[in-house]
């Protein structure tokens, strides 16, 4: 089995007009030229996807949606379907981000419907899970995260797991400048990996990318990526700076030194 490369995705959230997005992506493309052995994705707002898809035509950067609806098509005003995202060049889609759960009342059931439809339509989901500060302080982190993973992946076939990326994003670390300590993140990632193994009983879940998100910056990416079960990062704020994002995707010094297995 060939080992999948680490996966680093930039989530631009509700930032960037089309002209700002174009300028940012051109800069990113330029700065990451020649970077290898890492899969890079960006998730611009829907309105910029069409333009950015053209700019990425000759680039290895993947395009990612920030959200998707669970029906194929129909009378769902304001919604975007998996087919529409694929049509505009997306290969990935972020599902169940804590901001969607918080501001748009997304439940694990809704998240699961989105994951299932995306997989069926050939779009790779990045399933986001993570505990709140209160849940961490109550010692419920592992329990909460395991429940979100189990429910988010309900009814997924073992074969479909190869297209799933899981993002562990502690809510208290998102946009706060407070990153989980590498060992704290590793403990959760390891538990998710064990859970995937128990659920799907497949060796290939060793290859499932479990990425970390929450105040990832160029000055903490190396220590996060040095952990055995951290396979990449979902980067919010820092992905809005081409220089900072490109420094993050170049974390690979560590891989080049052979310190990761
Ligand atoms: P942040 O966001 O890097 O700004 O903390 C991460 C995310 O929400 O995916």
py3Dmol code that shows the C-alpha trace and the ligand (Angstrom):
import py3Dmol

protein = """\
ATOM      1  CA  UNK A   1       0.000   0.000   0.000  1.00  0.00           C
ATOM      2  CA  UNK A   2       1.475   3.362  -0.946  1.00  0.00           C
ATOM      3  CA  UNK A   3       1.423   5.868   1.857  1.00  0.00           C
ATOM      4  CA  UNK A   4      -0.798   8.854   1.151  1.00  0.00           C
ATOM      5  CA  UNK A   5       1.035  12.167   1.341  1.00  0.00           C
ATOM      6  CA  UNK A   6       0.204  14.574   4.166  1.00  0.00           C
ATOM      7  CA  UNK A   7      -2.762  16.806   3.423  1.00  0.00           C
ATOM      8  CA  UNK A   8      -2.784  20.543   4.103  1.00  0.00           C
ATOM      9  CA  UNK A   9      -5.906  22.549   3.356  1.00  0.00           C
ATOM     10  CA  UNK A  10      -6.554  26.273   3.670  1.00  0.00           C
ATOM     11  CA  UNK A  11     -10.063  27.238   4.730  1.00  0.00           C
ATOM     12  CA  UNK A  12     -10.638  30.838   3.716  1.00  0.00           C
ATOM     13  CA  UNK A  13     -14.055  30.962   5.407  1.00  0.00           C
ATOM     14  CA  UNK A  14     -16.129  34.082   4.571  1.00  0.00           C
ATOM     15  CA  UNK A  15     -13.202  36.127   3.308  1.00  0.00           C
ATOM     16  CA  UNK A  16     -12.054  37.322  -0.107  1.00  0.00           C
ATOM     17  CA  UNK A  17     -13.877  38.988  -2.958  1.00  0.00           C
ATOM     18  CA  UNK A  18     -13.129  37.508  -6.365  1.00  0.00           C
ATOM     19  CA  UNK A  19     -10.287  39.924  -7.110  1.00  0.00           C
ATOM     20  CA  UNK A  20      -8.749  39.396  -3.654  1.00  0.00           C
ATOM     21  CA  UNK A  21      -9.071  35.626  -4.068  1.00  0.00           C
ATOM     22  CA  UNK A  22      -7.392  35.704  -7.472  1.00  0.00           C
ATOM     23  CA  UNK A  23      -4.496  37.753  -6.104  1.00  0.00           C
ATOM     24  CA  UNK A  24      -4.074  35.384  -3.147  1.00  0.00           C
ATOM     25  CA  UNK A  25      -4.132  32.210  -5.199  1.00  0.00           C
ATOM     26  CA  UNK A  26      -1.619  33.566  -7.711  1.00  0.00           C
ATOM     27  CA  UNK A  27       0.743  34.378  -4.865  1.00  0.00           C
ATOM     28  CA  UNK A  28       0.271  30.974  -3.226  1.00  0.00           C
ATOM     29  CA  UNK A  29       0.911  29.200  -6.527  1.00  0.00           C
ATOM     30  CA  UNK A  30       4.091  31.140  -6.975  1.00  0.00           C
ATOM     31  CA  UNK A  31       5.384  30.547  -3.454  1.00  0.00           C
ATOM     32  CA  UNK A  32       4.738  26.806  -3.353  1.00  0.00           C
ATOM     33  CA  UNK A  33       6.264  26.036  -6.721  1.00  0.00           C
ATOM     34  CA  UNK A  34       8.380  22.907  -6.453  1.00  0.00           C
ATOM     35  CA  UNK A  35       6.945  21.754  -3.124  1.00  0.00           C
ATOM     36  CA  UNK A  36       6.378  18.012  -3.327  1.00  0.00           C
ATOM     37  CA  UNK A  37       5.095  15.096  -1.283  1.00  0.00           C
ATOM     38  CA  UNK A  38       2.245  17.016   0.258  1.00  0.00           C
ATOM     39  CA  UNK A  39      -1.308  17.316  -1.032  1.00  0.00           C
ATOM     40  CA  UNK A  40      -2.471  20.932  -0.853  1.00  0.00           C
ATOM     41  CA  UNK A  41      -6.068  22.146  -1.061  1.00  0.00           C
ATOM     42  CA  UNK A  42      -7.744  25.515  -0.708  1.00  0.00           C
ATOM     43  CA  UNK A  43     -11.356  26.215   0.181  1.00  0.00           C
ATOM     44  CA  UNK A  44     -12.308  29.676  -1.086  1.00  0.00           C
ATOM     45  CA  UNK A  45     -15.857  31.032  -0.769  1.00  0.00           C
ATOM     46  CA  UNK A  46     -18.319  29.660  -3.358  1.00  0.00           C
ATOM     47  CA  UNK A  47     -18.314  32.936  -5.295  1.00  0.00           C
ATOM     48  CA  UNK A  48     -14.611  32.650  -6.140  1.00  0.00           C
ATOM     49  CA  UNK A  49     -14.480  28.942  -7.060  1.00  0.00           C
ATOM     50  CA  UNK A  50     -15.090  29.405 -10.770  1.00  0.00           C
ATOM     51  CA  UNK A  51     -12.269  31.882 -11.264  1.00  0.00           C
ATOM     52  CA  UNK A  52      -9.868  29.988  -9.057  1.00  0.00           C
ATOM     53  CA  UNK A  53     -10.537  26.726 -10.845  1.00  0.00           C
ATOM     54  CA  UNK A  54      -9.158  28.308 -14.012  1.00  0.00           C
ATOM     55  CA  UNK A  55      -6.093  29.589 -12.225  1.00  0.00           C
ATOM     56  CA  UNK A  56      -5.395  26.130 -10.816  1.00  0.00           C
ATOM     57  CA  UNK A  57      -5.622  24.375 -14.173  1.00  0.00           C
ATOM     58  CA  UNK A  58      -1.910  23.623 -14.305  1.00  0.00           C
ATOM     59  CA  UNK A  59      -1.368  23.408 -10.586  1.00  0.00           C
ATOM     60  CA  UNK A  60      -1.419  20.487  -8.164  1.00  0.00           C
ATOM     61  CA  UNK A  61      -3.442  22.540  -5.640  1.00  0.00           C
ATOM     62  CA  UNK A  62      -6.869  20.951  -5.152  1.00  0.00           C
ATOM     63  CA  UNK A  63     -10.055  22.914  -4.876  1.00  0.00           C
ATOM     64  CA  UNK A  64     -12.358  22.347  -1.925  1.00  0.00           C
ATOM     65  CA  UNK A  65     -15.859  23.553  -1.047  1.00  0.00           C
ATOM     66  CA  UNK A  66     -16.538  24.941   2.446  1.00  0.00           C
ATOM     67  CA  UNK A  67     -19.920  23.239   2.722  1.00  0.00           C
ATOM     68  CA  UNK A  68     -22.442  21.327   0.617  1.00  0.00           C
ATOM     69  CA  UNK A  69     -26.110  20.351   0.728  1.00  0.00           C
ATOM     70  CA  UNK A  70     -27.203  16.728   1.085  1.00  0.00           C
ATOM     71  CA  UNK A  71     -29.673  16.531  -1.808  1.00  0.00           C
ATOM     72  CA  UNK A  72     -28.658  16.033  -5.420  1.00  0.00           C
ATOM     73  CA  UNK A  73     -30.810  18.907  -6.696  1.00  0.00           C
ATOM     74  CA  UNK A  74     -34.254  20.431  -6.225  1.00  0.00           C
ATOM     75  CA  UNK A  75     -36.093  23.307  -4.596  1.00  0.00           C
ATOM     76  CA  UNK A  76     -33.547  24.182  -1.886  1.00  0.00           C
ATOM     77  CA  UNK A  77     -33.042  27.914  -2.185  1.00  0.00           C
ATOM     78  CA  UNK A  78     -29.493  28.968  -1.467  1.00  0.00           C
ATOM     79  CA  UNK A  79     -28.060  25.466  -1.344  1.00  0.00           C
ATOM     80  CA  UNK A  80     -25.131  24.078  -3.362  1.00  0.00           C
ATOM     81  CA  UNK A  81     -25.080  20.428  -4.420  1.00  0.00           C
ATOM     82  CA  UNK A  82     -22.109  18.054  -4.647  1.00  0.00           C
ATOM     83  CA  UNK A  83     -22.542  17.977  -8.428  1.00  0.00           C
ATOM     84  CA  UNK A  84     -22.274  21.777  -8.580  1.00  0.00           C
ATOM     85  CA  UNK A  85     -19.079  21.711  -6.543  1.00  0.00           C
ATOM     86  CA  UNK A  86     -17.594  19.051  -8.799  1.00  0.00           C
ATOM     87  CA  UNK A  87     -18.706  21.010 -11.844  1.00  0.00           C
ATOM     88  CA  UNK A  88     -16.714  24.021 -10.662  1.00  0.00           C
ATOM     89  CA  UNK A  89     -13.613  21.904 -10.057  1.00  0.00           C
ATOM     90  CA  UNK A  90     -13.829  20.820  -6.416  1.00  0.00           C
ATOM     91  CA  UNK A  91     -12.476  17.437  -5.382  1.00  0.00           C
ATOM     92  CA  UNK A  92     -12.958  17.961  -1.656  1.00  0.00           C
ATOM     93  CA  UNK A  93     -15.554  19.522   0.593  1.00  0.00           C
ATOM     94  CA  UNK A  94     -15.393  20.527   4.262  1.00  0.00           C
ATOM     95  CA  UNK A  95     -18.342  19.061   6.169  1.00  0.00           C
ATOM     96  CA  UNK A  96     -19.428  19.667   9.752  1.00  0.00           C
ATOM     97  CA  UNK A  97     -17.054  22.516  10.545  1.00  0.00           C
ATOM     98  CA  UNK A  98     -17.726  23.743  14.086  1.00  0.00           C
ATOM     99  CA  UNK A  99     -18.829  27.119  12.706  1.00  0.00           C
ATOM    100  CA  UNK A 100     -21.508  25.314  10.667  1.00  0.00           C
ATOM    101  CA  UNK A 101     -22.516  23.343  13.743  1.00  0.00           C
ATOM    102  CA  UNK A 102     -22.626  26.514  15.863  1.00  0.00           C
ATOM    103  CA  UNK A 103     -24.175  29.129  13.540  1.00  0.00           C
ATOM    104  CA  UNK A 104     -26.229  26.907  11.233  1.00  0.00           C
ATOM    105  CA  UNK A 105     -27.367  24.323  13.776  1.00  0.00           C
ATOM    106  CA  UNK A 106     -25.816  21.395  11.948  1.00  0.00           C
ATOM    107  CA  UNK A 107     -26.277  18.166  13.837  1.00  0.00           C
ATOM    108  CA  UNK A 108     -24.339  14.934  13.444  1.00  0.00           C
ATOM    109  CA  UNK A 109     -27.297  13.617  11.467  1.00  0.00           C
ATOM    110  CA  UNK A 110     -27.120  16.476   8.972  1.00  0.00           C
ATOM    111  CA  UNK A 111     -23.359  16.107   8.778  1.00  0.00           C
ATOM    112  CA  UNK A 112     -23.785  12.401   8.026  1.00  0.00           C
ATOM    113  CA  UNK A 113     -26.284  13.094   5.220  1.00  0.00           C
ATOM    114  CA  UNK A 114     -23.817  15.513   3.654  1.00  0.00           C
ATOM    115  CA  UNK A 115     -20.968  13.019   3.939  1.00  0.00           C
ATOM    116  CA  UNK A 116     -23.041  10.236   2.356  1.00  0.00           C
ATOM    117  CA  UNK A 117     -24.270  12.326  -0.573  1.00  0.00           C
ATOM    118  CA  UNK A 118     -20.821  13.750  -1.238  1.00  0.00           C
ATOM    119  CA  UNK A 119     -19.234  10.312  -1.357  1.00  0.00           C
ATOM    120  CA  UNK A 120     -21.985   9.031  -3.607  1.00  0.00           C
ATOM    121  CA  UNK A 121     -21.416  11.925  -5.997  1.00  0.00           C
ATOM    122  CA  UNK A 122     -17.644  11.515  -6.023  1.00  0.00           C
ATOM    123  CA  UNK A 123     -16.668  14.417  -3.780  1.00  0.00           C
ATOM    124  CA  UNK A 124     -14.216  13.693  -0.956  1.00  0.00           C
ATOM    125  CA  UNK A 125     -15.441  14.856   2.444  1.00  0.00           C
ATOM    126  CA  UNK A 126     -13.239  16.448   5.083  1.00  0.00           C
ATOM    127  CA  UNK A 127     -15.290  15.567   8.147  1.00  0.00           C
ATOM    128  CA  UNK A 128     -14.642  18.032  10.993  1.00  0.00           C
ATOM    129  CA  UNK A 129     -14.997  16.994  14.615  1.00  0.00           C
ATOM    130  CA  UNK A 130     -13.913  18.560  17.891  1.00  0.00           C
ATOM    131  CA  UNK A 131     -14.879  19.314  21.458  1.00  0.00           C
ATOM    132  CA  UNK A 132     -15.724  22.636  23.109  1.00  0.00           C
ATOM    133  CA  UNK A 133     -13.650  24.032  25.971  1.00  0.00           C
ATOM    134  CA  UNK A 134     -16.316  23.033  28.449  1.00  0.00           C
ATOM    135  CA  UNK A 135     -16.372  19.472  27.147  1.00  0.00           C
ATOM    136  CA  UNK A 136     -12.576  19.276  27.403  1.00  0.00           C
ATOM    137  CA  UNK A 137     -12.603  20.619  30.939  1.00  0.00           C
ATOM    138  CA  UNK A 138     -15.262  18.041  31.828  1.00  0.00           C
ATOM    139  CA  UNK A 139     -12.944  15.289  30.556  1.00  0.00           C
ATOM    140  CA  UNK A 140     -15.315  14.415  27.707  1.00  0.00           C
ATOM    141  CA  UNK A 141     -13.052  15.093  24.733  1.00  0.00           C
ATOM    142  CA  UNK A 142     -12.569  11.510  23.556  1.00  0.00           C
ATOM    143  CA  UNK A 143     -16.212  10.602  24.125  1.00  0.00           C
ATOM    144  CA  UNK A 144     -17.492  13.643  22.153  1.00  0.00           C
ATOM    145  CA  UNK A 145     -15.066  13.236  19.285  1.00  0.00           C
ATOM    146  CA  UNK A 146     -15.711   9.506  18.976  1.00  0.00           C
ATOM    147  CA  UNK A 147     -19.443  10.129  18.868  1.00  0.00           C
ATOM    148  CA  UNK A 148     -19.049  12.768  16.153  1.00  0.00           C
ATOM    149  CA  UNK A 149     -16.905  10.400  14.079  1.00  0.00           C
ATOM    150  CA  UNK A 150     -19.266   7.434  14.510  1.00  0.00           C
ATOM    151  CA  UNK A 151     -22.350   9.468  13.651  1.00  0.00           C
ATOM    152  CA  UNK A 152     -20.687  11.452  10.885  1.00  0.00           C
ATOM    153  CA  UNK A 153     -19.570   8.232   9.180  1.00  0.00           C
ATOM    154  CA  UNK A 154     -22.758   6.273   9.794  1.00  0.00           C
ATOM    155  CA  UNK A 155     -23.571   3.939   6.859  1.00  0.00           C
ATOM    156  CA  UNK A 156     -20.289   4.603   5.067  1.00  0.00           C
ATOM    157  CA  UNK A 157     -18.968   1.472   3.406  1.00  0.00           C
ATOM    158  CA  UNK A 158     -15.415   0.373   4.219  1.00  0.00           C
ATOM    159  CA  UNK A 159     -14.465   1.013   0.586  1.00  0.00           C
ATOM    160  CA  UNK A 160     -15.642   4.620   0.814  1.00  0.00           C
ATOM    161  CA  UNK A 161     -13.286   5.284   3.714  1.00  0.00           C
ATOM    162  CA  UNK A 162     -10.399   5.736   1.306  1.00  0.00           C
ATOM    163  CA  UNK A 163     -11.959   9.031   0.175  1.00  0.00           C
ATOM    164  CA  UNK A 164     -12.577  10.413   3.661  1.00  0.00           C
ATOM    165  CA  UNK A 165     -10.339  12.876   5.467  1.00  0.00           C
ATOM    166  CA  UNK A 166     -11.020  13.569   9.136  1.00  0.00           C
ATOM    167  CA  UNK A 167     -10.156  16.931  10.667  1.00  0.00           C
ATOM    168  CA  UNK A 168      -9.821  17.101  14.425  1.00  0.00           C
ATOM    169  CA  UNK A 169     -10.440  20.723  15.349  1.00  0.00           C
ATOM    170  CA  UNK A 170     -10.889  21.504  19.033  1.00  0.00           C
ATOM    171  CA  UNK A 171     -13.412  24.348  19.057  1.00  0.00           C
ATOM    172  CA  UNK A 172     -11.416  26.236  21.721  1.00  0.00           C
ATOM    173  CA  UNK A 173      -8.400  26.328  19.400  1.00  0.00           C
ATOM    174  CA  UNK A 174     -10.132  27.726  16.316  1.00  0.00           C
ATOM    175  CA  UNK A 175      -9.285  31.346  15.609  1.00  0.00           C
ATOM    176  CA  UNK A 176      -8.140  31.851  19.200  1.00  0.00           C
ATOM    177  CA  UNK A 177      -4.390  31.546  18.840  1.00  0.00           C
ATOM    178  CA  UNK A 178      -4.547  28.636  21.326  1.00  0.00           C
ATOM    179  CA  UNK A 179      -3.275  25.538  19.570  1.00  0.00           C
ATOM    180  CA  UNK A 180      -3.692  22.119  21.130  1.00  0.00           C
ATOM    181  CA  UNK A 181      -0.342  20.860  22.370  1.00  0.00           C
ATOM    182  CA  UNK A 182       0.988  18.294  19.876  1.00  0.00           C
ATOM    183  CA  UNK A 183       0.594  15.522  22.480  1.00  0.00           C
ATOM    184  CA  UNK A 184      -3.001  16.588  23.226  1.00  0.00           C
ATOM    185  CA  UNK A 185      -3.858  16.445  19.534  1.00  0.00           C
ATOM    186  CA  UNK A 186      -2.001  13.156  19.091  1.00  0.00           C
ATOM    187  CA  UNK A 187      -4.026  11.521  21.864  1.00  0.00           C
ATOM    188  CA  UNK A 188      -7.272  12.378  20.048  1.00  0.00           C
ATOM    189  CA  UNK A 189      -5.933  11.446  16.610  1.00  0.00           C
ATOM    190  CA  UNK A 190      -4.765   8.110  17.929  1.00  0.00           C
ATOM    191  CA  UNK A 191      -8.170   7.458  19.448  1.00  0.00           C
ATOM    192  CA  UNK A 192      -9.903   8.333  16.157  1.00  0.00           C
ATOM    193  CA  UNK A 193      -7.578   5.942  14.294  1.00  0.00           C
ATOM    194  CA  UNK A 194      -8.380   3.151  16.760  1.00  0.00           C
ATOM    195  CA  UNK A 195     -12.073   3.850  16.382  1.00  0.00           C
ATOM    196  CA  UNK A 196     -11.832   3.666  12.580  1.00  0.00           C
ATOM    197  CA  UNK A 197     -10.061   0.361  12.925  1.00  0.00           C
ATOM    198  CA  UNK A 198     -12.737  -1.008  15.292  1.00  0.00           C
ATOM    199  CA  UNK A 199     -15.518   0.233  13.017  1.00  0.00           C
ATOM    200  CA  UNK A 200     -14.232  -0.746   9.603  1.00  0.00           C
ATOM    201  CA  UNK A 201     -11.844  -3.520  10.529  1.00  0.00           C
ATOM    202  CA  UNK A 202      -9.564  -2.527   7.678  1.00  0.00           C
ATOM    203  CA  UNK A 203      -5.809  -2.128   7.581  1.00  0.00           C
ATOM    204  CA  UNK A 204      -6.260   0.708   5.139  1.00  0.00           C
ATOM    205  CA  UNK A 205      -7.553   3.024   7.875  1.00  0.00           C
ATOM    206  CA  UNK A 206      -3.902   3.381   8.822  1.00  0.00           C
ATOM    207  CA  UNK A 207      -3.813   5.430   5.638  1.00  0.00           C
ATOM    208  CA  UNK A 208      -6.833   7.615   6.426  1.00  0.00           C
ATOM    209  CA  UNK A 209      -5.603  11.170   6.769  1.00  0.00           C
ATOM    210  CA  UNK A 210      -6.505  12.571  10.178  1.00  0.00           C
ATOM    211  CA  UNK A 211      -5.559  16.216  10.072  1.00  0.00           C
ATOM    212  CA  UNK A 212      -5.417  18.808  12.839  1.00  0.00           C
ATOM    213  CA  UNK A 213      -7.012  22.262  12.778  1.00  0.00           C
ATOM    214  CA  UNK A 214      -7.040  25.131  15.247  1.00  0.00           C
ATOM    215  CA  UNK A 215      -4.581  28.042  15.129  1.00  0.00           C
ATOM    216  CA  UNK A 216      -2.071  26.202  12.944  1.00  0.00           C
ATOM    217  CA  UNK A 217       0.796  28.531  12.026  1.00  0.00           C
ATOM    218  CA  UNK A 218       4.247  28.162  10.529  1.00  0.00           C
ATOM    219  CA  UNK A 219       5.737  28.171  14.023  1.00  0.00           C
ATOM    220  CA  UNK A 220       3.750  25.173  15.279  1.00  0.00           C
ATOM    221  CA  UNK A 221       3.260  23.027  12.165  1.00  0.00           C
ATOM    222  CA  UNK A 222       6.548  21.152  12.562  1.00  0.00           C
ATOM    223  CA  UNK A 223       5.824  19.939  16.081  1.00  0.00           C
ATOM    224  CA  UNK A 224       2.276  18.939  15.121  1.00  0.00           C
ATOM    225  CA  UNK A 225       3.423  17.035  12.044  1.00  0.00           C
ATOM    226  CA  UNK A 226       6.076  15.230  14.073  1.00  0.00           C
ATOM    227  CA  UNK A 227       3.291  13.299  15.825  1.00  0.00           C
ATOM    228  CA  UNK A 228       2.699   9.822  14.350  1.00  0.00           C
ATOM    229  CA  UNK A 229      -1.066  10.200  13.842  1.00  0.00           C
ATOM    230  CA  UNK A 230      -1.188  13.790  12.607  1.00  0.00           C
ATOM    231  CA  UNK A 231      -1.335  13.597   8.833  1.00  0.00           C
ATOM    232  CA  UNK A 232      -1.805  17.218   7.917  1.00  0.00           C
ATOM    233  CA  UNK A 233      -3.597  20.412   8.837  1.00  0.00           C
ATOM    234  CA  UNK A 234      -6.738  22.417   8.213  1.00  0.00           C
ATOM    235  CA  UNK A 235      -5.579  26.012   8.307  1.00  0.00           C
ATOM    236  CA  UNK A 236      -7.988  28.919   8.766  1.00  0.00           C
ATOM    237  CA  UNK A 237      -6.630  32.403   9.500  1.00  0.00           C
ATOM    238  CA  UNK A 238      -3.069  31.639   8.445  1.00  0.00           C
ATOM    239  CA  UNK A 239      -4.224  30.498   4.983  1.00  0.00           C
ATOM    240  CA  UNK A 240      -5.243  34.080   4.175  1.00  0.00           C
ATOM    241  CA  UNK A 241      -1.575  35.040   3.982  1.00  0.00           C
ATOM    242  CA  UNK A 242       0.197  33.500   0.987  1.00  0.00           C
ATOM    243  CA  UNK A 243       3.562  33.746   2.749  1.00  0.00           C
ATOM    244  CA  UNK A 244       2.358  32.084   5.940  1.00  0.00           C
ATOM    245  CA  UNK A 245       0.392  29.362   4.125  1.00  0.00           C
ATOM    246  CA  UNK A 246       3.361  28.541   1.924  1.00  0.00           C
ATOM    247  CA  UNK A 247       5.616  28.301   4.983  1.00  0.00           C
ATOM    248  CA  UNK A 248       3.108  25.868   6.510  1.00  0.00           C
ATOM    249  CA  UNK A 249       3.009  23.592   3.469  1.00  0.00           C
ATOM    250  CA  UNK A 250       6.804  23.554   3.466  1.00  0.00           C
ATOM    251  CA  UNK A 251       6.825  21.935   6.913  1.00  0.00           C
ATOM    252  CA  UNK A 252       8.155  18.956   4.994  1.00  0.00           C
ATOM    253  CA  UNK A 253      11.673  19.568   6.233  1.00  0.00           C
ATOM    254  CA  UNK A 254      10.654  16.905   8.713  1.00  0.00           C
ATOM    255  CA  UNK A 255       9.737  14.413   6.042  1.00  0.00           C
ATOM    256  CA  UNK A 256      12.899  15.153   4.123  1.00  0.00           C
ATOM    257  CA  UNK A 257      14.901  14.372   7.252  1.00  0.00           C
ATOM    258  CA  UNK A 258      13.092  11.074   7.457  1.00  0.00           C
ATOM    259  CA  UNK A 259      11.769  11.689  10.945  1.00  0.00           C
ATOM    260  CA  UNK A 260       8.248  10.609  10.071  1.00  0.00           C
ATOM    261  CA  UNK A 261       7.660   6.994   9.347  1.00  0.00           C
TER     262      UNK A 261
END
"""
ligand_1 = """\
9
LIG
P -7.886 28.785 12.467
O -9.144 28.009 11.851
O -6.652 28.221 11.805
O -8.119 30.220 12.121
O -7.879 28.531 13.923
C -9.084 26.632 11.600
C -10.397 26.170 11.007
O -11.437 26.686 11.406
O -10.419 25.290 10.136
"""
view = py3Dmol.view(width=600, height=400)
view.addModel(protein, "pdb")
view.setStyle({"model": 0}, {"cartoon": {"style": "trace"}})
view.addModel(ligand_1, "xyz")
view.setStyle({"model": 1}, {"stick": {}})
view.zoomTo()
view.show()
